[in-house]
Amino acid sequence: MKIPTFIINLKIRSDRFEHIKQEFEGRSEFEINIVEAYPHKFGNIGLWNTIKHIIKDLTDPEHEFVLICEDDHLFTAEYSLQTISDAITEAQDKNADVLLGGLSWFEDAIQVSNTLFSVKKFSGTQFTIIFRKFFKKILDAEFELQDTADAKLTSLSDSIYFTSSFISVQKEFGYSDATNMNDGTHRVQSLFIRSIVKAKTANNIRSYFLNSFNVDAISNSIYDNDDWNIPAYIVNLPEREDRKAHILNQFSGRHEFDVHLVEGVKHETGAYGHWQSIRKVIELAIENDDDVIVFCEDDHEFTPQYSQSAFFKNIFTAHILGCEYLSGGSGRFDLAVPVSENLFWTDHCLSTQFVIIFKKFFRKILDAPYDENIVGDIKLSELAVNKMLLVPFISTQKEIGLSDVTSLHNDQSHVVQEMFNAASFRADYMQLVYAAHKQQAI
């Protein structure tokens, strides 16, 4: 296998030239071409023009793909001819536009096999394989001063993948010809380390659930029962009659919930009072011998995606999978790993307006130390190892007057709704990618 490889280098960067020449020494699988970078006072434009030059002027019509490599690329110990061959073959099978060997940052990535992740947003183009079917889109694209090569690629394609084991990172030279903020720092190295850990965490979570459970069989074995109901503890401050009227209206006619209105704990530090309210609800749940509860704030609002049958099915599935708490919708999340079509393991959930808390998590919440600096959603995320997010979201936060917990929500109009909209869009996109690749695997 010969991989047509175009290495971008500025003539003045002899240190980078010597480095990259050494990286590829003895690797006969690469057909090396050194390409002088297009100089430009804005490095991002110079890089993009060089990529276009390679695709337009230097590729052979017989090339099904090309590797465009920057001169700070560094092979990792994970690299092997077999690794890259398998990744290219699978990427071609999946009709990929781009295959990346390693990223400095990524968001909304779904692992679609042991070999590959599908990714929506990323940074890092030091080792980029571009497939022929994508050439024209690149050549036709407009590139503005504020654009970057990685962001432009993501805007042009929904079919970008990266290798689950990073085979490439960037070497620190103390300066960057494309990204000024990296000059004089070790930022790049730390970013790659973070991304490697993030990808390995996602891989480990996916492997755990695949190897430990038959999630489809579990989900399919759970039957509908209209007689099921779940305790819903709704926290409200007595003076907030507007919120009380709203939340009672939300649960009106929903007989699957056994509603308990709980007076919230008021404190000059809203977040501290919020945590005390969570503890108060957990103590009530233990007193009532509940196995699972809904903790609900008075600004919760059901989305159109809520359905009773799917709700209970996902709760029972999450319970069997060892979930500690399940979020009905979050204003923000970071790493998310699909466990089933509707359940995503996540490392952090913002927002506690509607969370399902399982009995196994009760004592951990009550035993946790805290002070007046506590923030409830962050604390819950820290305490729970196995936390999940329901997708699509069945809950959002309605902006009703002033927030009793978060002053930011009072200072910026519509910030809550914008956060939920953005998080919901991300989650829905990831669900679509997960479902599509799962269908292909059948």
C-alpha positions in Angstrom: 0.0 0.0 0.0 1.4 3.4 -1.1 -0.2 6.4 0.5 0.2 9.6 -1.6 1.6 12.0 1.0 2.0 15.8 0.7 4.0 17.4 3.5 3.5 21.2 3.9 6.6 23.2 4.9 7.7 26.8 4.7 11.2 27.1 3.3 12.3 29.2 6.2 11.3 26.5 8.7 14.3 24.2 8.4 13.9 22.9 11.9 10.4 21.6 11.0 11.7 20.2 7.7 14.4 18.2 9.5 11.8 17.0 12.0 9.3 15.8 9.5 11.9 14.2 7.3 13.0 12.1 10.3 9.4 11.2 11.1 8.8 9.5 7.7 12.3 8.0 7.4 12.1 4.3 6.7 8.3 4.3 6.3 8.0 3.0 2.8 4.2 3.0 2.8 4.2 6.7 2.3 4.9 8.3 -1.1 6.4 11.5 0.0 6.1 14.9 -1.6 7.4 18.1 0.1 5.1 21.1 -0.8 6.3 24.6 -0.2 3.5 26.3 1.8 1.8 29.3 0.3 3.1 32.3 2.3 0.5 34.7 3.5 0.4 37.3 6.3 -2.5 35.3 7.8 -1.3 31.8 8.4 -4.8 30.2 8.3 -5.3 31.5 4.7 -1.9 30.4 3.6 -2.6 26.8 4.9 -6.0 26.6 3.2 -4.5 27.9 -0.1 -1.8 25.3 0.1 -4.4 22.5 0.7 -6.3 23.7 -2.3 -3.1 23.8 -4.4 -2.3 20.2 -3.4 -5.8 18.9 -4.4 -6.0 20.9 -7.6 -2.5 20.8 -9.0 -0.5 17.9 -7.4 -2.8 15.0 -7.0 -2.8 12.2 -9.6 -6.2 11.3 -11.2 -5.7 7.7 -10.0 -5.4 8.7 -6.3 -8.5 7.7 -4.4 -7.3 9.8 -1.5 -4.3 11.8 -0.4 -2.6 12.4 3.0 -2.0 16.1 3.7 0.5 16.4 6.5 1.8 19.5 8.3 5.4 19.6 9.2 4.8 19.4 13.0 3.1 16.0 12.7 4.5 13.4 15.1 3.8 9.7 14.9 2.7 8.1 18.2 3.5 4.6 19.5 0.0 3.6 18.3 0.9 4.0 14.6 1.4 0.9 12.5 0.9 0.1 8.8 -1.9 -2.2 9.9 -3.6 0.5 11.9 -3.7 3.0 9.1 -4.6 0.4 6.5 -7.6 -0.8 8.5 -8.7 2.8 9.2 -8.5 3.8 5.6 -10.4 0.7 4.4 -13.1 1.2 6.9 -13.4 4.9 6.2 -13.8 4.1 2.5 -16.5 1.6 3.4 -18.3 4.3 5.4 -18.1 6.8 2.4 -15.9 9.1 4.4 -14.8 12.6 3.2 -12.0 13.0 5.7 -10.0 10.7 8.0 -7.9 12.2 10.8 -5.0 10.6 12.6 -5.3 12.6 15.8 -7.1 15.7 17.1 -6.2 18.5 19.5 -9.9 19.1 20.4 -13.2 17.5 19.4 -16.9 17.7 20.2 -19.9 15.5 19.4 -17.9 12.4 18.5 -19.5 8.9 18.2 -17.4 5.8 18.2 -18.8 3.8 15.3 -16.5 0.8 15.5 -13.3 -0.3 17.4 -11.4 1.6 14.7 -13.2 4.8 14.1 -15.0 7.7 15.6 -17.4 9.9 13.6 -16.9 13.6 14.6 -18.8 16.8 14.0 -16.4 19.4 15.3 -12.6 19.2 15.7 -9.3 21.0 15.6 -6.0 19.6 14.3 -5.1 19.0 10.7 -1.6 17.9 11.1 -2.4 14.4 9.6 -5.4 14.6 7.3 -6.5 12.0 4.7 -8.9 13.5 2.2 -10.9 11.3 -0.2 -11.4 12.2 -3.8 -15.1 12.6 -3.6 -14.6 15.5 -1.3 -12.0 17.4 -3.5 -14.5 19.5 -5.4 -16.3 20.8 -2.2 -13.0 22.0 -0.9 -12.0 23.7 -4.2 -15.4 25.4 -4.4 -15.6 26.6 -0.8 -15.2 30.3 0.1 -12.6 30.9 2.8 -12.8 34.1 4.9 -10.3 35.7 7.2 -12.0 34.3 10.3 -12.0 30.8 9.0 -9.7 27.9 9.9 -9.0 24.8 7.9 -10.4 22.4 10.5 -13.6 24.5 11.1 -14.1 24.9 7.3 -13.8 21.1 6.8 -16.5 20.5 9.4 -18.8 23.0 7.8 -18.5 21.3 4.5 -18.9 17.6 5.6 -21.0 15.4 7.8 -18.7 12.4 7.1 -15.5 13.1 9.0 -13.8 10.3 11.1 -10.8 9.9 13.3 -8.8 6.9 14.4 -9.9 5.6 17.8 -6.2 5.3 18.8 -4.4 8.5 17.9 -1.6 7.8 15.5 -0.6 11.4 15.2 -0.1 14.4 17.4 1.7 17.8 17.0 5.2 18.4 18.0 5.7 21.7 20.0 8.1 24.1 18.3 7.3 27.1 20.5 5.6 28.9 17.6 2.9 28.3 15.0 2.6 29.5 11.5 -1.2 29.1 11.5 -2.4 29.7 15.0 -0.9 32.7 16.8 -2.4 31.8 20.2 -0.1 28.7 20.3 3.1 30.8 20.1 5.4 30.5 23.1 3.2 28.0 25.0 2.8 24.3 25.6 -0.9 24.6 24.8 -0.9 22.2 21.9 0.7 19.3 23.9 -1.8 19.7 26.7 -4.7 19.8 24.2 -3.7 16.6 22.6 -3.2 14.9 25.9 -6.7 15.9 26.9 -8.2 14.7 23.6 -6.4 11.3 23.9 -7.8 10.8 27.4 -11.2 11.9 26.2 -11.2 9.4 23.3 -9.9 6.6 25.5 -12.6 7.3 28.1 -15.3 7.1 25.4 -13.8 3.9 24.1 -13.7 2.4 27.7 -17.3 3.3 28.4 -18.5 1.9 25.1 -16.5 -1.3 25.6 -17.9 -1.7 29.2 -21.5 -1.5 28.1 -21.0 -3.6 25.0 -19.2 -6.3 26.9 -21.3 -6.3 30.1 -24.9 -5.9 28.8 -27.1 -6.8 25.9 -28.8 -3.4 25.9 -31.2 -4.1 23.1 -32.4 -7.3 24.8 -32.8 -5.5 28.1 -34.8 -2.7 26.5 -37.0 -5.0 24.5 -37.8 -7.2 27.5 -39.4 -4.2 29.3 -43.2 -4.0 28.7 -45.6 -1.2 29.0 -47.7 -0.9 32.1 -50.2 2.0 32.6 -50.3 1.2 36.4 -46.7 2.3 37.0 -46.0 5.6 38.7 -43.0 7.3 40.1 -42.7 9.8 43.0 -42.0 13.3 41.8 -40.7 15.7 44.4 -41.2 19.2 43.2 -39.2 22.0 45.0 -40.8 25.4 45.2 -40.4 28.5 47.4 -43.8 29.5 48.9 -43.5 33.1 47.6 -43.0 31.9 44.0 -46.7 31.4 43.2 -46.0 32.0 39.5 -43.7 29.0 39.4 -46.0 26.9 41.5 -48.9 27.5 39.1 -46.6 26.6 36.1 -45.2 23.4 37.5 -48.6 22.0 38.7 -49.9 22.7 35.3 -47.0 20.7 33.8 -48.0 17.6 35.9 -51.7 18.0 35.5 -53.3 14.8 34.1 -50.0 13.0 34.2 -51.0 10.2 36.5 -47.7 8.3 36.1 -46.3 10.8 38.6 -47.0 10.7 42.3 -46.5 14.4 42.9 -45.1 15.8 46.2 -44.7 19.5 46.5 -41.7 20.3 48.7 -40.9 23.7 50.2 -37.5 24.7 49.0 -34.8 25.7 51.4 -34.2 29.5 51.2 -30.7 30.9 51.7 -28.9 34.1 50.8 -26.6 32.0 48.6 -29.1 30.5 46.2 -26.9 27.5 45.2 -26.4 26.6 48.8 -30.2 26.6 49.4 -30.6 24.5 46.2 -28.3 21.8 47.6 -30.1 21.8 50.9 -33.3 21.3 48.9 -31.8 18.3 47.1 -30.8 16.8 50.4 -34.2 17.5 51.9 -35.8 15.6 49.0 -33.4 12.6 49.3 -34.2 12.4 53.1 -37.9 12.3 52.2 -37.3 9.6 49.6 -35.4 7.4 52.1 -38.2 8.0 54.7 -40.8 6.9 52.1 -38.7 3.9 51.1 -38.6 5.0 47.4 -36.5 3.0 44.9 -36.4 5.8 42.3 -37.6 9.3 42.3 -37.9 12.4 40.1 -36.3 15.5 41.6 -38.0 18.4 39.9 -37.6 22.2 40.1 -40.5 24.5 39.5 -39.2 25.8 36.2 -39.2 22.4 34.5 -41.2 22.1 31.3 -41.9 18.9 29.4 -40.8 18.9 25.8 -43.0 17.5 23.0 -40.7 14.4 22.9 -42.0 13.2 26.3 -44.0 10.0 26.3 -45.0 7.9 29.3 -44.1 4.5 27.8 -40.7 5.6 26.5 -40.0 7.3 29.9 -40.6 4.2 32.0 -38.8 2.0 29.5 -35.7 4.2 29.7 -35.8 4.4 33.5 -35.9 0.6 33.8 -33.2 0.1 31.2 -31.0 2.7 33.0 -31.6 1.0 36.3 -30.5 -2.4 34.9 -27.4 -0.7 33.5 -26.4 0.6 36.9 -27.3 4.2 36.4 -27.1 6.5 39.5 -28.9 9.4 38.1 -30.6 10.2 34.8 -31.1 13.7 33.4 -34.2 14.5 31.5 -32.5 17.4 29.7 -29.4 19.5 30.2 -28.3 23.0 29.4 -24.8 21.7 28.7 -22.9 18.4 28.6 -19.4 17.5 27.6 -18.4 13.9 26.7 -21.4 11.8 25.8 -21.3 8.1 24.9 -24.5 6.4 23.5 -25.4 3.4 25.5 -28.7 2.9 23.7 -30.7 4.9 21.3 -32.1 7.1 24.1 -29.5 6.8 26.9 -26.2 8.6 26.7 -23.6 8.1 29.4 -22.1 11.5 30.2 -19.2 12.8 32.3 -21.0 16.1 33.2 -24.6 17.4 33.2 -25.6 20.9 33.8 -29.1 21.6 35.1 -31.2 19.7 37.7 -34.7 20.9 36.7 -35.7 17.2 36.0 -33.5 14.4 37.2 -34.3 10.8 38.0 -32.3 9.6 41.0 -31.9 6.0 41.9 -31.9 4.5 45.4 -28.2 3.4 45.1 -27.3 7.1 44.8 -29.3 8.4 47.8 -26.7 7.8 50.5 -23.8 9.1 48.4 -25.6 12.4 48.1 -26.3 12.7 51.8 -22.8 11.7 52.9 -21.0 14.1 50.6 -19.2 17.0 52.3 -20.2 20.5 51.1 -19.9 24.2 52.0 -21.5 27.4 50.8 -19.5 27.3 47.5 -21.4 24.2 46.4 -23.1 24.1 43.0 -25.6 21.3 42.8 -25.3 20.1 39.2 -21.5 20.0 39.4 -21.6 18.2 42.7 -24.0 15.5 41.4 -21.7 15.0 38.4 -18.7 14.6 40.6 -20.4 12.1 42.9 -22.0 9.9 40.2 -19.8 7.6 38.2 -22.6 6.2 36.1 -24.8 9.2 35.1 -26.9 9.3 31.9 -28.7 11.8 29.7 -32.1 11.1 28.0 -32.1 11.8 24.3 -34.1 13.4 22.9 -34.6 15.7 25.9 -37.9 15.3 27.6 -37.3 18.4 29.9 -36.2 21.9 29.5 -36.1 25.0 31.8 -38.8 27.6 31.3 -37.7 31.2 32.1 -40.1 32.4 34.7 -39.1 35.6 36.3 -36.0 35.7 38.3 -33.9 32.6 39.1 -33.6 31.6 42.8 -30.3 29.8 42.2 -28.2 31.2 39.3 -27.8 35.0 39.0 -26.4 34.6 35.5 -29.8 33.6 34.3 -31.1 36.9 35.6 -28.4 39.0 34.0 -28.7 37.6 30.5 -32.1 37.4 28.9 -33.0 34.0 27.2 -29.6 32.5 28.1 -31.2 29.4 29.6 -33.3 28.7 26.5 -30.3 29.2 24.2 -28.2 26.8 26.2 -30.9 24.1 26.2 -31.5 24.6 22.4 -27.7 24.2 21.7 -27.4 21.2 23.9 -30.5 19.6 22.5 -29.3 20.1 19.0 -26.0 18.5 19.8 -27.6 15.5 21.4 -30.1 15.0 18.6 -27.3 15.1 16.0 -25.3 12.5 18.0 -28.4 10.3 18.3 -28.9 10.4 14.5 -25.3 9.4 13.8 -25.5 6.6 16.4 -28.7 5.2 14.9 -27.4 5.5 11.3 -24.2 3.6 12.0 -26.0 1.0 14.1 -28.4 0.4 11.2 -25.4 0.0 8.9 -23.9 -2.6 11.2 -27.0 -4.8 11.1 
